[in-house]
Amino acid sequence: MNFFEDEYLRVGATNRGCLRIVPSQDKKPPGFVIGDDSGVVNYYEVRNGDVDPRFNSGAPTVRKEICRIELAGMPYYARDKVFFSIGTTIRAFRQGKMLHAFETNLTEMIRTIAVEENYLWVAGEHILNMYLIQKDTLRDMAYFVSPDRINDLLTLNIISPTIYSPVLACEDKAVRVLDAECRQHYQYLFPSAATCLVPFSAKAKLVENKGSLDRTILVGLQNGFVVCLSLEVNDAFKQWELPPPEDTIGGAVSCLKLVDLKGKGVNDIIVARDQGSLEVYQLNSNDYVMVYRTNVNEQITGLDAGTLSQPGYSEIILSTFSGRVLSFMNIEDVLKIETRKARDNPKDLPKRINTLSTEVERMRQQLETLKNRAESEQPRLNTTANIFRATSKFIRNAEDFSYTVQIDSQYPIESVILQSPMQLELIDLEVSANAQLAVTPTTFGFGAEGVLATYRLVEGARSKFEFKLRTVEGHYGILNIFVIPVANPKTSQSLQIPVRPLSLHERIVETSLDEGSLPLNILTIKGSFSFSDMNSWMNQALPEVPKTEDEQARVIYRSTFVGTVLIADYQAGSAIFKSDSISTITILKDVISFEANRRGLQVAIDWEMNDASIKRVLTLLREKIDHLNDLSVKNSMIPALKELATQEGSGNFLSQEYQKILDNSDRITAEFKQQPKKLQYLKGYVMDLFVDRCKLKGLSNVGQRTHRLTQALGNYQDMDTIYQIFMS
């Protein structure tokens, strides 16, 4: 399946969920609405390839960005009331007429909204509020405080066929189903954060009201999976899932949409991702298969599909972070439309071509005139900074214990400067194809190694850039990123990414852990601190620490690097941490001691060491060393296998093991190039583990001991010798 891509227009920078197709109703043609960072929602109609502005909401008195747009009204399949959030205000219009302007009492910016009949649900970062719409006022009905950030919201009739239940996609890997009073009814946990939700039905049908929808949803996840979830009255069940394409890096699902593209009565699934990938999946027998894929080279923030520019034909429409609005229509449909136009108006095509050529020439001349005028007036103009938006995402890659940094800019990027006082490893991702990297050795205070590097983009106008880095646990601070666009006069946007001391740890579900089988070290902290104090210190040390109104908490983490675990139970005045890694315990002790002293709070710290944990960690590291050694052997075999395959005309005569090596030769070679750095990283972890044990044991002559360990690490095959050095 192939699509024809067309760019409708460009607006300002957009947020997620700020693009909607407004269906045809009351003999009015369909159109679309889009909101950007100017605080204005514009309504457009598309006729004969031309995008005509029909209405806008008006500029706000104080410039605030549009955060969300949702449709409301009856019937469900033809909703034409447009509700949108700007700051803490909700406004609505229908067919060019403003209907509502509600001021809420919220302190958070409204990120997601849902409207059903006279009920309105709005959510900020952590708080969901439910209102009853009474003419021009809102009446508070209920609220819910989420333990972690709310990423998306929808409402369905789950518990009762006549009562709407809010469904929340949350950052803590949970989808939460609430009751009519916004109390949590149940939750379903995923292996990754839930990013977006959409009602699901395999059959394409016109739905009069939401009560007729199936209690089934699609859930987009941070790890790129799309999961079909059946929401029953008291529990949820996974029906099936779509994995991301193998070559997708940083492909968190940003938007989902269902549409019947071919008019066969079966819905296709449209998936949009943060890294710019757009995918179309069609039902083949009982499975969904990908039939189309493209990349728009920047973050996709909005997605919708349906009839828009041509009656009777469906198209996909999307918005990007920089403000591009793109349309995708099946090439077969485009050919049918153009054939019909040529048949009905045989003289119209040359006329249209001539008109377009004239318009292009006029615009070219106008552009040249403006350029000449700007150059002649340049000495008299006052220099002003270009104001633009840029965002960053810090995505953990568990498979190679690294992070991907994704940068999106409203303007094309010329260069990206990194500066940080902590130790970081920039990983070569073959960025030389589209960027040049220059690294300046630098130190920050007390001789600590830092990072000062510049990526200069050399290929085309790209408003999206990403690179990978590896953090070192125990080293923490702020990664400063300066984004410089292709614009004059030169300016930059500063972004800051906090890197936590235990940055390579991720939260896991408690039921997946057998605590009794692990040799755990125990850290006990007591003092006059409150629960919020300890929760704040945890947030300083670890990612994904949930916010909660409870007076006690239990969270469990796993190291994506080694595979060790951390169990934290804490409340006001008391905290107990258990881990099979001494280094994890040491880092936590240092961070909490520092934060408590900074606050002037006295804490008593005690710990119990379990030497059996040393052997467990060394065994886990040995598995990684063995993998790297195996990789080295496979890489050395690739040239010979390729020569044999060339001589014989194919590699079919090889054993299955050798064929697999040949098929994956590019991946093996690329991974092998990183082997020396990974080996050094693994050995560095062993050294840190040894130093941390000596520190907790209060041992002397650490320098002499580390010298012996360094020599032993030269041949890691002798694990018994290394273990004896630890125990000596």
C-alpha positions as a printed Julia matrix, in Angstrom:
728×3 Matrix{Float64}:
   0.0     0.0     0.0
   1.44    3.38   -1.02
   0.4     6.91   -0.11
   0.67   10.3    -1.73
   2.09   12.86    0.73
   1.05   16.5     0.62
   1.88   19.41    2.92
  -1.26   21.43    3.65
   0.25   24.31    5.63
   2.58   25.32    8.44
   1.65   26.79   11.8
   3.59   27.43   15.01
   5.03   24.7    17.22
   2.36   22.21   18.32
   1.72   20.03   21.36
   0.45   16.47   21.32
  -3.25   16.03   20.57
  -3.88   19.45   19.0
  -5.16   18.31   15.58
  -8.67   17.03   14.83
 -10.8    16.44   11.71
 -14.26   17.97   12.17
 -16.8    15.76   10.33
 -19.32   17.06    7.81
 -22.66   18.03    9.32
 -25.69   20.16    8.38
 -24.53   20.15    4.72
 -21.26   21.8     5.73
 -18.08   20.22    4.34
 -15.59   18.58    6.69
 -12.58   20.51    7.91
  -9.82   20.3    10.47
  -8.78   22.29   13.52
  -5.26   22.81   14.79
  -3.84   24.76   17.72
  -0.26   25.93   18.2
   1.96   27.81   20.63
   0.42   31.17   19.63
  -2.65   30.24   21.67
  -4.94   30.28   18.61
  -7.07   27.42   17.28
  -7.67   27.67   13.52
 -10.39   25.91   11.53
  -9.65   25.06    7.88
 -11.49   23.49    4.96
  -9.73   21.75    2.06
 -11.26   22.27   -1.37
  -9.66   21.23   -4.67
  -6.27   21.03   -3.0
  -6.52   24.51   -1.49
  -6.55   24.99    2.28
  -9.02   27.75    3.17
  -9.07   29.32    6.68
 -12.65   29.62    7.93
 -12.45   30.54   11.6
 -10.03   31.1    14.48
 -10.53   31.34   18.22
  -8.75   34.7    18.53
  -5.43   35.42   20.18
  -5.38   35.25   24.0
  -4.57   38.36   26.01
  -1.55   36.58   27.45
   0.27   34.29   25.01
  -0.16   30.68   26.11
   0.13   27.55   24.01
  -2.79   25.3    23.04
  -2.32   22.07   24.99
  -5.18   19.85   23.8
  -8.14   19.72   21.41
 -11.07   17.3    21.68
 -14.4    16.98   19.86
 -17.82   16.65   21.49
 -21.45   16.45   20.47
 -23.96   13.94   19.14
 -24.01   11.68   17.25
 -20.63   10.28   18.27
 -19.5     9.64   14.69
 -20.11   13.28   13.69
 -18.9    15.33   16.65
 -18.55   18.99   15.66
 -18.1    20.86   18.96
 -14.45   21.79   19.43
 -13.18   21.96   23.02
  -9.61   23.1    23.65
  -7.38   23.89   26.62
  -5.11   26.91   26.93
  -3.28   27.21   30.25
  -5.94   26.49   32.89
  -8.83   27.65   30.67
 -11.25   25.52   28.65
 -12.92   27.08   25.62
 -15.31   25.66   23.0
 -16.83   26.63   19.65
 -19.1    25.12   17.0
 -19.3    26.13   13.33
 -17.43   29.37   13.95
 -19.44   30.42   17.01
 -17.88   30.5    20.48
 -19.89   28.45   22.97
 -17.97   28.36   26.27
 -15.03   29.92   28.07
 -14.45   28.22   31.43
 -11.88   29.37   33.97
 -10.86   26.46   36.19
  -9.32   26.62   39.65
  -6.44   24.35   38.68
  -2.79   25.12   39.38
  -1.48   22.77   36.66
  -1.72   23.41   32.93
  -4.49   21.3    31.41
  -2.79   18.63   29.27
  -5.68   16.3    28.42
  -9.47   16.69   28.27
 -12.56   14.56   27.62
 -16.15   15.7    27.09
 -19.29   13.56   27.27
 -22.79   15.08   27.32
 -22.64   17.72   30.1
 -19.57   16.26   31.81
 -16.03   17.5    31.42
 -12.84   15.79   32.59
  -9.54   17.69   32.59
  -6.1    16.49   33.66
  -2.83   18.25   34.35
   0.41   16.52   35.27
  -0.97   14.53   38.21
  -4.53   15.67   38.98
  -7.73   14.72   37.17
 -10.8    16.9    37.77
 -14.38   16.12   36.82
 -16.9    18.94   36.21
 -20.56   19.29   35.37
 -21.17   21.92   32.66
 -23.99   24.25   33.75
 -24.52   26.84   31.03
 -21.48   29.11   31.37
 -20.11   27.71   34.63
 -18.42   24.56   35.83
 -19.48   22.66   38.94
 -16.83   20.57   40.71
 -17.87   16.93   40.91
 -14.79   14.86   41.82
 -11.03   14.63   41.48
  -8.25   12.04   41.45
  -4.54   12.42   42.26
  -2.39   10.11   40.14
   0.81    8.62   41.63
   2.66    9.56   38.45
   2.25   11.8    35.41
  -0.96   11.43   33.38
  -0.09   10.97   29.7
  -3.56   10.49   28.19
  -7.23   10.28   29.07
 -10.4     8.82   27.59
 -13.85    7.89   28.91
 -15.84    4.69   28.3
 -18.91    2.97   29.73
 -17.09    0.21   31.61
 -18.59   -0.28   35.06
 -22.11    0.65   33.95
 -23.67    1.11   30.46
 -24.98    4.54   31.51
 -22.03    5.87   33.55
 -18.74    7.1    32.1
 -15.5     5.81   33.57
 -12.29    7.81   33.07
  -9.36    5.71   31.84
  -5.88    7.15   32.48
  -2.58    6.27   30.78
   0.14    6.97   33.36
   3.9     7.3    33.37
   4.28    4.62   36.08
   3.4     1.9    33.5
  -0.24    1.69   34.62
  -3.58    2.16   32.89
  -6.06    3.14   35.59
  -9.83    2.71   35.37
 -11.76    5.06   37.67
 -15.38    4.94   38.8
 -18.01    7.68   38.45
 -16.59    9.51   41.48
 -13.02    9.39   40.16
 -11.85    6.73   42.58
  -9.52    4.07   41.27
 -11.52    0.95   40.43
  -8.6    -1.11   39.17
  -5.37   -0.82   37.22
  -3.48   -2.82   34.61
   0.33   -2.74   34.59
   2.54   -2.8    31.49
   6.31   -3.3    31.11
   6.61    0.3    29.89
   4.86    3.65   30.42
   1.48    4.05   28.71
   1.59    7.08   26.38
  -1.75    7.18   24.53
  -5.2     5.56   24.42
  -7.89    5.11   21.76
 -11.14    3.06   21.68
 -10.79   -0.05   19.49
 -13.13   -1.99   17.24
 -12.0    -4.3    14.43
 -15.14   -3.52   12.44
 -15.69   -0.04   11.03
 -19.13    1.17   12.08
 -21.01    4.39   12.71
 -21.53    4.76   16.46
 -24.41    6.91   17.68
 -23.15    7.19   21.27
 -20.24    6.0    23.37
 -22.37    3.43   25.11
 -22.37    1.47   21.85
 -18.57    1.23   21.76
 -16.78   -1.98   22.66
 -15.04   -1.96   26.01
 -11.74   -2.47   24.21
  -8.92    0.03   23.79
  -5.54    0.29   22.11
  -2.7     1.38   24.39
   0.49    2.89   22.97
   3.59    2.32   25.09
   6.9     4.09   25.61
   8.78    1.0    24.37
   6.97    1.18   21.02
   4.44   -1.63   21.51
   0.73   -1.23   20.79
  -1.44   -3.4    23.07
  -5.11   -4.28   22.62
  -6.69   -4.28   26.09
 -10.14   -5.54   26.99
 -11.62   -3.55   29.9
 -14.05   -5.7    31.87
 -16.1    -4.52   34.84
 -13.53   -5.5    37.46
 -10.38   -6.34   35.54
  -8.55   -5.93   32.23
  -7.13   -8.55   29.85
  -4.57   -8.26   27.08
  -5.89   -9.59   23.77
  -2.89   -9.07   21.47
   0.0    -6.7    20.82
   1.88   -5.12   17.92
   5.66   -4.94   18.42
   7.58   -1.97   16.96
   9.7    -2.49   13.83
  13.12   -3.9    14.73
  15.01   -0.83   13.52
  12.87    1.6    15.54
  15.0     3.55   18.05
  13.25    5.8    20.53
   9.95    4.94   18.86
   7.52    5.68   21.67
   3.94    5.7    20.4
   2.71    9.3    20.36
  -0.67    8.92   18.59
  -3.07    6.17   17.49
  -6.04    6.26   15.14
  -8.5     3.79   13.61
  -9.9     4.31   10.1
 -11.24    2.21    7.25
  -8.93    3.38    4.46
 -10.3     1.1     1.73
 -13.97    1.15    2.68
 -14.12   -2.61    3.31
 -15.79   -2.37    6.7
 -12.6    -3.22    8.64
 -10.58   -0.67   10.58
  -6.92   -0.1     9.84
  -4.59    0.97   12.67
  -2.51    4.12   12.18
   0.51    4.44   14.49
   2.56    7.63   14.87
   5.81    7.68   16.85
   7.96   10.26   18.61
  10.86    9.72   16.21
   8.71   10.61   13.2
   7.61    7.19   11.99
   4.1     6.8    10.53
   2.85    3.23   10.12
  -0.34    1.68    8.72
  -1.45   -1.8     9.85
  -4.19   -3.82    8.14
  -6.01   -6.93    9.32
  -4.79  -10.04    7.49
  -6.73  -13.12    8.59
  -6.47  -12.77   12.39
  -3.32  -10.63   12.6
  -2.49   -7.01   11.88
   0.42   -6.58    9.47
   2.28   -3.39    8.53
   1.45   -2.36    4.93
   3.0     1.11    4.88
   5.73    3.0     6.69
   7.38    6.37    6.24
   9.25    8.88    8.38
   8.62   12.63    8.49
  11.96   13.22   10.3
  10.51   14.98   13.31
   8.22   14.28   16.24
   4.59   13.62   15.29
   2.32   15.47   17.72
  -1.14   15.1    16.15
  -2.91   12.41   14.13
  -6.39   11.98   12.69
  -7.97   10.23    9.71
 -11.23   10.28    7.8
 -12.96   12.08    4.97
 -11.54   15.57    4.46
 -10.52   16.91    1.05
 -12.43   14.48   -1.2
 -15.96   13.15   -0.49
 -15.98    9.37   -0.21
 -12.21    9.0     0.25
 -10.35    8.69    3.53
  -6.99   10.29    4.23
  -4.53   10.53    7.09
  -3.62   13.94    8.44
  -0.87   14.64   10.96
   0.95   17.54   12.6
   4.6    17.74   13.61
   6.38   19.52   16.44
   7.61   22.33   14.16
   4.06   22.96   12.88
   3.86   21.13    9.56
   0.44   19.72    8.67
   0.77   16.75    6.28
  -1.82   14.68    4.43
  -1.43   11.07    3.27
  -3.9     9.59    0.77
  -3.85    6.16   -0.85
  -2.24    6.55   -4.3
  -4.99    4.38   -5.83
  -7.58    6.86   -4.53
  -5.56    9.83   -5.83
  -5.41    8.29   -9.31
  -9.16    7.67   -9.28
  -9.81   11.29   -8.26
  -7.49   12.75  -10.89
  -8.88   10.43  -13.6
 -12.4    11.52  -12.75
 -11.42   15.19  -12.84
  -9.69   14.77  -16.21
 -12.75   12.96  -17.6
 -15.27   15.46  -16.27
 -13.2    18.54  -17.16
 -10.76   17.64  -19.97
  -9.7    21.26  -20.44
  -9.27   21.94  -16.73
  -5.93   20.16  -16.18
  -3.77   22.37  -18.48
  -5.45   25.41  -17.0
  -4.63   24.27  -13.44
  -1.01   23.54  -14.38
  -0.66   26.97  -15.96
  -2.23   28.64  -12.92
   0.1    26.83  -10.52
   3.18   27.67  -12.62
   2.2    31.34  -12.64
   1.65   31.3    -8.89
   5.02   29.66   -8.24
   6.81   32.23  -10.39
   5.0    35.09   -8.62
   5.99   33.74   -5.19
   9.61   33.29   -6.32
   9.8    36.9    -7.46
   8.17   38.06   -4.24
  10.73   36.11   -2.21
  13.62   37.66   -4.12
  12.19   41.13   -3.57
  11.88   40.54    0.16
  15.43   39.16    0.38
  16.85   42.21   -1.43
  14.89   44.57    0.78
  16.07   42.81    3.95
  19.72   42.92    2.82
  19.52   46.65    1.96
  17.9    47.51    5.3
  20.12   45.24    7.43
  22.44   48.05    8.7
  19.44   50.02    9.95
  17.71   47.1    11.68
  18.05   46.44   15.39
  19.18   42.92   16.14
  16.51   40.85   17.89
  16.66   37.29   19.12
  14.63   34.61   17.36
  12.19   33.06   19.81
  11.61   29.38   19.1
  10.64   26.21   20.92
  12.83   23.18   21.49
  12.22   20.1    23.61
  14.25   17.09   24.67
  13.52   13.53   25.77
  15.81   11.27   27.77
  14.97    7.66   26.83
  16.54    4.7    28.59
  17.75    1.79   26.41
  17.79   -1.29   28.59
  19.41   -3.5    25.93
  22.76   -1.66   25.99
  22.45    0.3    29.28
  22.49    3.65   27.51
  20.22    6.65   26.94
  18.94    8.19   23.72
  18.55   11.97   23.77
  15.9    13.19   21.3
  15.83   16.89   20.44
  12.96   18.52   18.54
  13.18   22.11   17.37
  10.65   24.45   15.83
  13.34   25.6    13.37
  15.91   23.49   11.45
  18.93   22.75   13.65
  22.42   23.95   12.74
  24.31   22.61   15.76
  23.82   21.15   19.24
  26.26   21.89   22.1
  26.51   19.62   25.16
  28.0    20.69   28.47
  28.04   18.77   31.72
  30.34   18.62   34.78
  29.81   14.85   35.18
  31.36   11.89   33.43
  29.39   10.78   30.35
  30.26    8.57   27.4
  29.02    9.76   23.99
  28.27    6.69   21.91
  29.04    6.77   18.18
  25.77    6.07   16.39
  27.27    6.59   12.94
  26.2    10.24   13.35
  28.91   11.24   10.89
  26.35   10.6     8.14
  24.37   13.67    9.19
  26.47   15.4    11.85
  30.06   16.14   12.76
  31.07   15.61   16.38
  33.77   17.66   18.09
  34.68   16.84   21.71
  36.77   19.19   23.86
  38.52   17.58   26.88
  37.56   19.54   29.97
  37.51   19.39   33.75
  35.21   21.01   36.28
  36.37   21.74   39.81
  38.66   19.38   41.76
  39.85   17.85   38.46
  36.54   16.06   37.74
  36.12   15.05   34.1
  33.24   16.65   32.3
  31.75   16.85   28.82
  31.94   19.68   26.32
  30.94   18.57   22.82
  29.38   19.97   19.66
  27.3    18.2    17.03
  27.19   20.19   13.79
  24.51   19.01   11.38
  25.74   18.81    7.82
  22.88   17.22    5.88
  19.75   19.18    4.92
  17.34   21.1     7.11
  16.51   18.83   10.05
  14.39   19.95   12.97
  15.0    16.68   14.82
  18.27   15.24   16.1
  19.14   12.38   18.41
  22.28   10.88   19.89
  23.16    8.24   22.48
  25.17    8.47   25.67
  26.03    6.26   28.57
  25.94    7.47   32.17
  28.06    6.22   35.07
  26.08    5.44   38.21
  27.24    7.47   41.16
  27.98   10.45   38.89
  25.1    12.88   38.68
  24.26   16.43   37.76
  22.73   18.44   34.93
  23.31   17.84   31.22
  23.02   21.25   29.53
  22.02   21.24   25.86
  22.15   24.33   23.65
  20.17   24.1    20.4
  21.28   26.55   17.71
  18.92   26.85   14.72
  19.65   27.78   11.11
  18.61   31.43   11.51
  20.03   34.93   11.68
  20.8    36.58   14.02
  22.25   33.6    15.88
  20.43   32.51   19.01
  20.01   29.32   21.02
  17.53   27.5    23.22
  18.84   26.03   26.47
  17.58   22.64   27.64
  18.47   20.88   30.88
  18.31   17.14   31.56
  18.84   15.95   35.15
  20.97   12.8    35.38
  20.34   10.95   38.64
  22.92    8.94   40.63
  21.09    5.65   39.94
  20.15    6.57   36.37
  20.42    3.0    35.05
  17.66    1.7    37.33
  14.05    1.24   36.24
  10.92    0.56   38.28
   9.47   -2.94   38.05
   6.26   -4.63   39.1
   6.5    -6.15   42.57
   4.92   -9.49   41.62
   7.85  -10.24   39.29
  10.38  -10.37   42.16
  11.32  -13.3    44.41
  12.86  -11.37   47.3
  13.68  -14.41   49.41
  16.03  -15.88   46.82
  18.38  -12.89   46.75
  21.43  -12.15   48.96
  20.47   -8.65   50.07
  22.47   -5.87   51.7
  20.34   -3.69   54.0
  20.53    0.07   54.57
  18.44    1.5    57.42
  17.9     5.24   57.85
  16.06    6.83   60.76
  15.6    10.44   61.75
  13.27   13.42   62.04
  12.48   13.58   58.31
   8.94   13.53   56.96
   7.56   11.2    54.3
   7.72   13.99   51.71
  11.38   14.6    52.64
  12.31   10.98   51.95
  10.21   10.87   48.8
  12.05   13.97   47.59
  15.44   12.4    48.35
  14.4     9.26   46.5
  13.49   11.42   43.54
  16.96   12.99   43.68
  18.56    9.53   43.48
  16.26    7.5    41.2
  14.1     8.0    38.1
  10.35    7.3    38.02
   9.74    7.88   41.74
   5.93    8.16   42.11
   4.16   11.01   43.86
   1.66    9.76   46.4
  -0.62   11.1    49.12
  -0.06    7.99   51.22
   2.1     8.11   54.33
   4.26    5.18   53.31
   5.56    3.71   50.05
   7.22    0.63   48.62
   9.03    0.78   45.28
  11.21   -1.79   43.53
  13.88   -1.12   40.93
  16.06   -3.26   38.7
  19.42   -2.23   37.28
  19.22   -2.33   33.48
  23.01   -2.69   33.44
  23.73   -5.53   35.87
  20.3    -6.95   36.71
  20.5    -6.34   40.47
  17.45   -5.08   42.36
  16.64   -2.37   44.89
  13.7    -2.58   47.29
  12.74    0.6    49.13
  10.22    0.77   52.01
   9.92    4.2    53.6
   7.67    6.38   55.72
   8.07    9.38   58.0
  11.15    8.87   60.23
  12.15    5.49   58.82
  13.44    4.01   55.56
  14.77    0.54   54.74
  16.62   -0.18   51.49
  17.58   -3.67   50.34
  19.77   -4.5    47.36
  22.0    -7.29   46.14
  24.45   -4.6    44.97
  26.71   -2.94   47.52
  27.33   -0.07   45.08
  23.61    0.73   44.94
  23.42    0.84   48.74
  26.53    3.06   48.92
  25.23    5.54   46.34
  21.87    5.8    48.13
  23.62    6.33   51.48
  25.76    9.13   50.07
  22.89   10.91   48.33
  20.53   10.8    51.3
  23.28   11.86   53.73
  24.12   14.84   51.52
  20.48   15.92   51.1
  19.73   15.51   54.82
  22.79   17.59   55.8
  21.83   20.23   53.27
  18.4    20.46   54.92
  19.92   20.49   58.42
  18.19   17.22   59.37
  19.9    14.65   61.56
  19.66   11.03   60.39
  21.03    7.79   61.81
  22.39    5.44   59.15
  23.12    1.74   59.63
  23.87   -1.02   57.15
  24.27   -4.79   57.0
  26.47   -6.32   54.31
  25.9    -9.71   52.75
  29.11  -10.96   51.14
  27.13  -13.49   49.11
  25.89  -10.54   47.06
  29.46  -10.04   45.74
  29.49  -13.45   44.08
  26.03  -12.84   42.62
  27.08   -9.52   41.04
  30.31  -11.02   39.67
  28.31  -13.88   38.17
  25.91  -11.46   36.49
  28.85   -9.49   35.1
  30.52  -12.71   33.93
  27.48  -13.37   31.7
  28.03  -10.01   30.01
  31.74  -10.67   29.6
  30.97  -14.05   28.03
  28.59  -12.35   25.61
  31.29   -9.91   24.53
  33.79  -12.74   24.1
  31.25  -14.67   22.0
  30.69  -11.52   19.94
  34.43  -11.29   19.3
  34.53  -14.89   18.02
  31.54  -14.32   15.71
  33.03  -11.11   14.33
  36.3   -12.87   13.5
  34.35  -15.51   11.5
  32.39  -13.04    9.33
  35.09  -12.41    6.62
  35.61  -16.15    6.06
  31.87  -16.86    5.95
  31.31  -14.06    3.43
  34.12  -15.39    1.23
  32.64  -18.9     1.29
  29.16  -17.55    0.48
  30.6   -15.57   -2.47
  32.46  -18.58   -3.86
  29.42  -20.87   -3.62
  26.93  -18.24   -4.81
  24.94  -18.35   -1.54
  25.25  -19.34    2.09
  22.51  -21.99    2.01
  25.04  -24.82    2.45
  26.16  -23.43    5.82
  24.83  -24.71    9.12
  21.97  -22.84   10.73
  24.36  -21.3    13.29
  26.72  -19.95   10.62
  23.83  -18.7     8.45
  22.54  -16.73   11.42
  25.98  -15.13   11.89
  26.09  -14.24    8.19
  22.57  -12.79    8.21
  23.36  -10.62   11.25
  26.88   -9.66   10.19
  26.19   -5.91   10.03
  24.7    -5.85   13.54
  27.52   -8.0    14.94
  30.19   -5.78   13.37
  28.52   -2.6    14.66
  28.21   -4.05   18.16
  31.79   -5.31   18.09
  33.05   -1.77   17.43
  31.64   -0.82   20.82
  33.17   -3.85   22.58
  36.31   -2.16   23.99
  34.23    0.61   25.58
  31.74   -1.89   27.02
  34.54   -4.02   28.46
  36.1    -0.95   30.06
  32.69    0.02   31.44
  32.18   -3.45   32.95
  35.62   -3.45   34.54
  34.98    0.04   35.89
  31.83   -1.25   37.59
  33.82   -4.06   39.25
  36.36   -1.52   40.51
  33.59    0.69   41.92
  32.0    -2.33   43.59
  35.32   -3.2    45.22
  35.95    0.36   46.44
  32.39    0.61   47.82
  32.81   -2.63   49.77
  36.12   -1.43   51.22
  34.48    1.86   52.17
  31.58    0.2    54.0
  33.93   -2.3    55.66
  36.3     0.5    56.73
  39.3    -1.28   55.19
  42.67    0.41   54.75
  45.27    0.1    51.96
  42.56    0.46   49.32
  45.11    1.64   46.74
  47.21   -1.51   47.07
  44.12   -3.71   46.91
  42.8    -2.01   43.78
  46.18   -2.56   42.08
  45.82   -6.32   42.57
  42.26   -6.19   41.27
  43.31   -4.22   38.18
  45.83   -6.91   37.29
  43.26   -9.67   37.79
  40.72   -7.87   35.61
  43.17   -8.16   32.73
  42.03  -11.79   32.54
  38.45  -11.84   33.72
  38.17  -15.57   33.02
  39.61  -16.22   36.51
  36.55  -15.18   38.52
  37.66  -17.1    41.63
  40.79  -14.95   41.89
  38.73  -11.77   41.64
  36.32  -13.02   44.3
  39.22  -13.88   46.62
  40.6   -10.33   46.21
  37.19   -8.98   47.23
  37.08  -11.22   50.3
  40.7   -10.67   51.39
